[in-house]
Amino acid sequence: MGVEMMEERRIYMWIAAAFVTMVSFGVNNTIFKWSTGRGLSKVHIQFFFYFVAFILTLGFGMVHDAVHMNLITLLLGSLIGILNANGNIQMSKAFERGPASLTSPLIGINAIFPILCAGFIFHEHITVIQWIGIIIMLASAMIIQYSSDKNRNINYLSWILRVGLAILSFGLLGILMKTTSYLHIHSLETLIAMYGGGSIYLAISSFTMKEKWNGLVVNVGALVGLISILGYSSYFFALRTGTASIVFPIVSLNCLVVVFSGYFIYKEKLKRYQLIGVVSALIGIIFTKL
């Protein structure tokens, strides 16, 4: 009986960690949404959030003598940081070039890649009911992010390229994160390499893009960095102790936070299909716990 209770507690812990990640990513996406209305550069905000997070994680690791880097950790962590930064950049460019009604839902299908990877490469056992829940959650995320707004100024070739690059970046990111947990690489070391590699990539990007600097991006970036540390620490814990095939779709529901923040903060009206998406997302979560 004691063993069963411990196992049940463990399940609730990694599911709770996945939800913390979902909320953290959703809050950061809400901040990015707010910054867009203020004309702030996403590249510059990301640079400061990566740099602040790098300093904090490196400082924490050095104080506690918990930094023991090796080449694999540096490579995987840096790649994760670069892919996440590039995915966000490509997604913002896709919004500028194509129909908003399709951009988010299409990019959202990137979760399929790490889910299939977890099932077929890392041999995670998933029941039929859980598969139904996973599919429902992914469909819900796509429904919630759908926008009926039309955009006549569309550059389809450039848009498709940006969407494809974003899907590839986020999909590979999920696979690499699962790989680090499979190789039992310490999450703190991965985070240090991730934020360090991402900082270098974004510093180079900021110079090539030549976007205007704004003092506000420092404060916004620092805030996003703190939230990101919480989110990614929970993400790695959930992947290490739980079922990645369930963790990924839960995290993909971070769009729920953006939708509800838009409703409560910006007084945006929830559309009927979004309400359907919210309800179906909750049903999907219940299915994955059966």
N, C-alpha and C positions, 0 to 999 in steps of 0.2 A: 504493500500500500504506500509506504514511504517513497519507494522508487517511482511509482506512478505519479505521486504528488510533485516530486522533484522534476520529472519530465514535463508535466503540465506547466509548472512554474517557468521552466526554461523556454517552453513554447511561447508563453505569454510575454516573456522578456524580449525575445527577438522580434515578435510581432509589434510590441510597444516601441522598440528601437526603430523598426521600419516606419512606424507612424510618426515618430519624432523627425526622421529624415524627410518624410513627406511634408510635414508642416514647415520644417526649416527651409526646404527648397521652395515651397510655396510662398513663404514670407519673402525670400530673396527675389523670387520672380515678381512679386508684387512691388518690391522696391525698384526693380528694373523697370517695371511698368510706370511707376511714378517718375523715375528719372528721365524716361523718354519724353514725358510731357514737359519736363524742365529743360530739355535740349542737352542733357548731359551725355557724354560719350560712354557707351557701354565698355569699350576697350579700356578706357582710363579707369573706370570704376572697377573693372575686373583686375586691372594691374594692381591697384591699391589694396583690393581685397585679398589678392594672392600674396602680395608682399607683406601685409600686416599679419596674415595667417602664417606665413613662412617664419617671420620673426618670432611670433608667439609659440608656435610648435617647436621650433629649433631651440628657443630659450628654455622651454619646459623640459625638453629632452636632455639638454646639457645639464640643467640643474639637478635632474634626477638620474643622471648618468645612464640614460636609456637609449642613446643613439649609437648604434653599431651598424653602420651602413655597409652594404656590399654592392657589387656592380649590378646584380639582378634587381635589387630594391631600387637603386637609382634609376635604372632604365625603365622599369615598370611604373614607378611613381611619377617620373617625369612625363612619360607617355600619357598617363591618366590625366595629369594636369594640362598638358598641351591639347589633348583631345577634348576635354571639357571646355577649355577656353575657346578653341576653334569651333566647337559645336555651337556655342552661344553666339559667336561672331557670325557664323554662316546662317544661323536662324534669324538674327536681326537683319541681315542682308536679304534673306528670302522674303521677310515681311515687307521690305521696301520695294521688291521687284515683282511680286506676284499676289495672287488672291489670298487674302487673309482667311477666307472660308476653308481653304484646303491646306494651308501651310502647317499649322499646328497639328491637325489630325494626321497628316502624312508623316511628319517628323516623329510623332508619337509612336509610330509602329517600330521604332528602333528597339523597343523593349522586347520584341519578338526574338531578336538575335541572342541576347544573353540568356533568355528563358530556354530557348532550344539548346544552347550551349550547355546550360546547367543540366538539362535532361539527358542529352545524348553523349556529351563528352565527360561530364563529371558524374553521370549515372545517378542523379537524384530520382528517388521514387515519388511519383505524383499519381494520386488516385484520379479516377474519372471525374468524380465530383469536384476535386480541386482544379482539374483542367477546365471544367465548365466555369468555375469561379474566376480563373485566370483570364479566360476569354471574355467573360462579362466585364471584368475590370478594365481590360484593354479597350474594349468597345466603348465603355462608359467614358474613359479618358478622351477618346476621339470625339464622342458626341458632345461632351461638355465644352471642348475647345473649338468646336465648329462655330463659324460666324457666317451669318447670312448676308453680311455686307458685301457689296459688289465693288470691285476695283477694275476700272476700265483701262488704267495705265499699267499694262502687264507686259513684261519682257519674259516670255515663257522659257526661252532657252537658258537665260541667266538664272531665272527662278528655279527651274528644275535642277540645274547644276548645284545651286546653293542648298536646296532641299536634300538632294542626294548626299552632299558632303556632310550636312548636319546629321542625317540618319546614320551615315558611316561612322562619324566621330562618336556620337552617343552610343551606338551599338557596340563598337569596339571598346569604348570606355567601360561598359557594363561587363563585358567578357574579361577584360584585364583586372577589374576589381574582384571578380570571382576568382580569377587565377591567383591573385595575391593571398586571398584567404585560403585557397587550396594548398598553396605552398607554405602556409603558416608564417607569412611575413608580418612582422609586428605593424599594427595599424599606424602607430605614431611615426615610425620610420617611413612608411608609405606616404603619409600626409606631408612630412617634411620634404621628401623628394617631389611629391606632387605640386605643392605650392612653390617650391624653388624652381622647378622646371617650367611651371606655368608662368611665373614671374618673368623669367628670361624671355619666353615666347611672346608674352604680352608687351614687354618693353620694346622688343624688336617690331612688333605689330604697330605700336603707337607711333613709332618713328616713320614707318612706311606709309601709314594711313594719313598722317599729318592732320589729325583732328585737333580742334581747339581745346586747350586746357582750361579747366574751371576749378577754383579752389574748393568748391563744394564736393567734388568727386573724392577728395581725401577722406572727409567725414563719412560720406555714404559708403565708400569702399571699405573703410575700417569696420563699419557696422556689419556690412555684408560678410566680411571676413570672419568676424566673431560667430555669426550665425552659421556660416559654412563649416567652421571647425566642429560645432555641435552636430550639424547634419551629417557630415562625412564620418565622424567618429561613430555615430549611431549606425550609419550605413555599413561600415566595416564590421561592427559587432553583429549586426543582423545577418550579414552574409557569412560570417565565421561560425555562428551558432545556429542559424536557421536554414530554411529551405529557400535558396536563391530564386527558384522559379516562382515563389510566392512573394518574396521581398520586392523583386523588380516591378511587378504590376502595382503593388501597394504604393511604392515610391512614385510611380508614374501618375498617381492620382493627386500629385501636388497641385494640379490645375484646380482642384476643389477649393484650395485656400485662396487662389487668385480670384476665382468666381465669387466666393463669399466676401472677400475683401472689397471687390468691386461693388457688391450689393450694399454692404454696410458703410464703407468709407466714401465711395464715389457715387452712391445712390443709383447705381446701374440696375436696371430691371433684369430679373432672371427670366430668360425665355423658357417656353414650355419644354423644349427639347433638352435644355440644361437641367431642369428639374427631373426629367425622366432619367437623364444621365446620372444625377446624384443618387437617385433611388436605386438604379441598377448597380451602381458602384457599391453601395452598401450591401446589396444582395450578393454581389460577387465576393466581397470580403467575408461574408458569412459562409459562403460555399467553401472558401479555401480553408476555413477552420473546422470543417466537418470531417 
